[in-house]
Each structure stands twice: as C-alpha cells, then as structure tokens.
Amino acid sequence: MSKSIIKTCSLLFFMNLSLQKVSPAENMKQIYQFGNYHSFDSLNTSILDIRYGVSFEFFYINKKFHLIETLFDVNCVLAFKESREPFVEIVPGFGLNALVRINLIPILNDLVFIEGGYGLIAFAKPHPDDGTYINGVRNLGIGYNIKNNYFLVCRWYHNSNADIAGRNKNPGLDTIGFSFGVSFQ
C-alpha cells in the first residue's frame, strides 16, 4: 500500500510541474513551526515541537490560490513527562515528517486548510514509559493560513511504535495542541 501511495504522489508531483502556471521556484517555501501539545490522559505529557522544512504548492487556480501543499520537515522535540520526582522529566527527540495540506476555503487572501501526515521520531530514551526509542508519528490538523506567510494549526499529534516491539512495549501517546508557523519563499 505504501508503494502505491508513493507512486501516486510522484505522479501527481510531476504532472503538476508540467501543467502549472508558475515556475517551480515559485511553488517552494521554507517553513518554520513552533508547536505545543498536551496529553489529557494518565500519561500527562506535554510536547514542545520545533520544525524546519520545505513545502511545495500544487494545482494553482490562480497566482495566489493553490489546492494542495506537501511539506517535508525535520523536528526537534522535547517531551515533558510527570515523574515520581519533584521535577518534570524531559526527554529530547529528533524526527522526520511528511505532511499533505489541502486548502479548503479561500477567505480574501487567507486560507482554511486541513493537513495530515506521518513521520518517524527517535527519542534519547524510551518514550512514553515502557515504550521504545523510535516511534512512528501521525498528525492531523485544521488550520488557518494568514496572508500566505503565517499560519496557525490545531493539531492532533500521536506517536507510538505500532506494536513492533510487542503490545506491552507500545503505550502510545495522543496529544492535542497548537502550532504557529511562518513561511518564506
């Protein structure tokens, strides 16, 4: 299934480059994001997420409005966990992500969008507790793109190892929070 998704995305990418009305350099942006997510379960964990990446815009309707964006980024994560000690335990991590953003509603020069994606993250120690060092990441969010340079996203952020190390080594972590970003061409 993942091979067919990759083939479909590659086909759409190259079809779009040949059909679009803007140059390939115009459809690429640098993205900087800062996010904070919190779990509302017994794990009581907060995630601080800093990302840098690039995005490619596809399927232009006019010079300002496009339908689809693909984002590829690297992120540094700090997971703040409650511990038995009087201090919060901090677990650093590093990840790679790929997301697809679909622009839904143009409002003047602003856009409402949905996004979703997958990635991998490596933590300095097993995270969550009784978990593993390397986890898969899923993101799903809805956001608002302000004047094509700033955006705000409400995002569900999930990481787990998909039972690769066995069910007892896959506690998983579900968090909800906000991310603020800036993009440059």
C-alpha positions as CSV (number, residue, x, y, z in Angstrom):
1,M,0.0,0.0,0.0
2,S,2.8,2.5,0.9
3,K,4.4,1.8,-2.6
4,S,1.2,2.8,-4.3
5,I,0.9,5.9,-2.3
6,I,4.4,6.9,-3.2
7,K,3.8,6.2,-6.9
8,T,0.6,8.2,-6.8
9,C,2.2,11.2,-5.1
10,S,5.2,11.1,-7.5
11,L,2.9,11.0,-10.5
12,L,0.8,14.0,-9.1
13,F,4.1,15.9,-8.4
14,F,5.4,15.5,-12.0
15,M,2.1,16.1,-13.6
16,N,1.6,19.3,-11.7
17,L,5.1,20.6,-12.6
18,S,4.3,20.2,-16.3
19,L,0.8,21.8,-16.0
20,Q,1.2,24.6,-13.5
21,K,1.2,28.3,-14.4
22,V,4.0,29.3,-12.0
23,S,7.7,28.4,-12.1
24,P,8.9,25.5,-9.8
25,A,10.9,28.0,-7.8
26,E,7.7,30.0,-7.0
27,N,5.9,27.0,-5.6
28,M,8.5,26.1,-3.0
29,K,8.6,27.7,0.5
30,Q,10.7,27.3,3.6
31,I,8.6,26.6,6.7
32,Y,9.4,27.3,10.4
33,Q,7.0,26.0,13.0
34,F,6.7,26.1,16.8
35,G,4.1,23.8,18.5
36,N,2.9,22.8,21.9
37,Y,0.8,19.7,22.5
38,H,-0.6,18.1,25.7
39,S,-2.0,14.7,26.5
40,F,-5.2,14.6,28.5
41,D,-4.8,11.1,29.8
42,S,-2.9,9.3,32.6
43,L,0.5,9.9,30.9
44,N,0.1,13.7,31.4
45,T,2.8,14.6,28.9
46,S,3.5,17.8,27.1
47,I,5.3,18.1,23.8
48,L,7.3,21.1,22.6
49,D,7.9,20.8,18.8
50,I,10.2,23.0,16.7
51,R,10.2,22.3,13.0
52,Y,12.0,23.4,9.9
53,G,11.1,22.2,6.4
54,V,10.1,22.9,2.9
55,S,6.7,22.9,1.2
56,F,5.7,22.5,-2.4
57,E,2.4,24.0,-3.6
58,F,0.4,22.3,-6.3
59,F,-2.6,22.7,-8.5
60,Y,-2.8,26.5,-8.8
61,I,-6.2,28.0,-9.6
62,N,-4.6,31.5,-10.0
63,K,-1.3,33.0,-8.9
64,K,-2.3,33.2,-5.3
65,F,-4.5,30.2,-4.6
66,H,-3.4,26.6,-4.7
67,L,-5.2,23.4,-3.7
68,I,-2.5,21.1,-2.3
69,E,0.7,21.6,-0.4
70,T,3.2,18.9,0.5
71,L,5.5,19.5,3.5
72,F,8.7,17.8,4.4
73,D,10.4,18.7,7.7
74,V,12.8,17.8,10.4
75,N,11.8,18.5,14.0
76,C,13.3,18.7,17.5
77,V,11.0,17.6,20.2
78,L,11.1,18.0,24.0
79,A,8.7,15.7,25.8
80,F,7.9,16.9,29.3
81,K,6.7,14.0,31.5
82,E,5.4,13.9,35.0
83,S,7.7,11.8,37.2
84,R,7.8,10.5,40.7
85,E,10.5,13.0,41.5
86,P,9.6,16.6,42.4
87,F,10.8,17.7,38.9
88,V,9.4,17.1,35.5
89,E,11.4,14.6,33.3
90,I,12.5,16.0,29.9
91,V,13.0,13.6,27.0
92,P,14.6,15.1,23.8
93,G,13.8,13.7,20.4
94,F,14.6,14.2,16.7
95,G,12.2,13.4,13.8
96,L,11.4,13.5,10.1
97,N,7.9,14.2,8.8
98,A,5.9,14.3,5.6
99,L,2.5,16.0,5.5
100,V,-0.1,16.9,2.9
101,R,-2.1,20.1,3.3
102,I,-5.4,20.6,1.4
103,N,-6.6,24.2,1.1
104,L,-10.4,24.3,1.6
105,I,-11.8,27.8,1.7
106,P,-10.2,31.0,0.4
107,I,-11.2,33.9,2.5
108,L,-10.0,37.1,0.9
109,N,-6.2,36.4,0.8
110,D,-6.3,33.8,3.7
111,L,-7.0,30.1,3.5
112,V,-8.6,27.5,5.8
113,F,-6.8,24.1,5.4
114,I,-6.7,20.5,6.7
115,E,-3.5,18.6,7.0
116,G,-2.3,15.1,7.8
117,G,0.9,13.2,7.7
118,Y,3.3,10.6,9.0
119,G,6.9,10.6,10.3
120,L,9.5,8.9,12.5
121,I,10.9,10.2,15.7
122,A,13.9,9.0,17.8
123,F,14.0,9.8,21.5
124,A,17.0,9.9,23.8
125,K,15.3,7.2,26.0
126,P,12.2,5.1,25.6
127,H,9.1,7.3,25.3
128,P,6.5,7.0,26.6
129,D,7.5,5.0,29.6
130,D,7.6,1.3,28.7
131,G,7.9,2.3,25.0
132,T,10.7,2.3,22.6
133,Y,13.4,4.8,21.4
134,I,12.0,5.0,17.8
135,N,8.3,5.7,17.2
136,G,6.1,6.5,14.3
137,V,4.2,9.8,14.3
138,R,0.8,10.7,12.9
139,N,-0.5,14.3,12.6
140,L,-4.0,15.5,11.7
141,G,-5.0,19.2,11.9
142,I,-7.1,22.1,10.8
143,G,-5.5,25.5,10.3
144,Y,-5.7,29.0,9.0
145,N,-3.1,30.5,6.7
146,I,-2.9,34.3,7.2
147,K,-1.6,36.3,4.3
148,N,0.4,33.4,2.9
149,N,3.2,33.9,5.4
150,Y,1.8,33.0,8.8
151,F,-0.4,30.0,9.8
152,L,-2.0,28.6,12.9
153,V,-2.8,24.9,13.2
154,C,-4.9,23.0,15.8
155,R,-3.3,19.5,15.6
156,W,-3.7,16.0,17.0
157,Y,-0.3,14.5,17.4
158,H,0.2,10.8,18.0
159,N,3.3,8.7,18.4
160,S,3.7,5.0,19.0
161,N,5.7,2.1,17.6
162,A,2.8,0.2,16.0
163,D,3.3,-2.9,18.2
164,I,6.6,-3.6,16.6
165,A,8.2,-4.3,19.9
166,G,5.1,-6.1,21.1
167,R,1.8,-4.9,22.6
168,N,3.3,-4.4,26.1
169,K,6.0,-2.1,24.6
170,N,3.5,0.2,22.8
171,P,1.8,2.5,25.2
172,G,1.3,5.3,22.6
173,L,0.8,9.0,23.2
174,D,-2.1,11.1,22.0
175,T,-1.8,14.9,22.3
176,I,-3.7,17.9,21.1
177,G,-2.4,21.4,20.8
178,F,-1.5,24.3,18.6
179,S,1.3,25.1,16.2
180,F,2.3,28.5,14.8
181,G,4.3,28.8,11.6
182,V,6.0,31.2,9.3
183,S,6.8,30.5,5.6
184,F,9.3,32.3,3.3
185,Q,9.8,31.9,-0.5
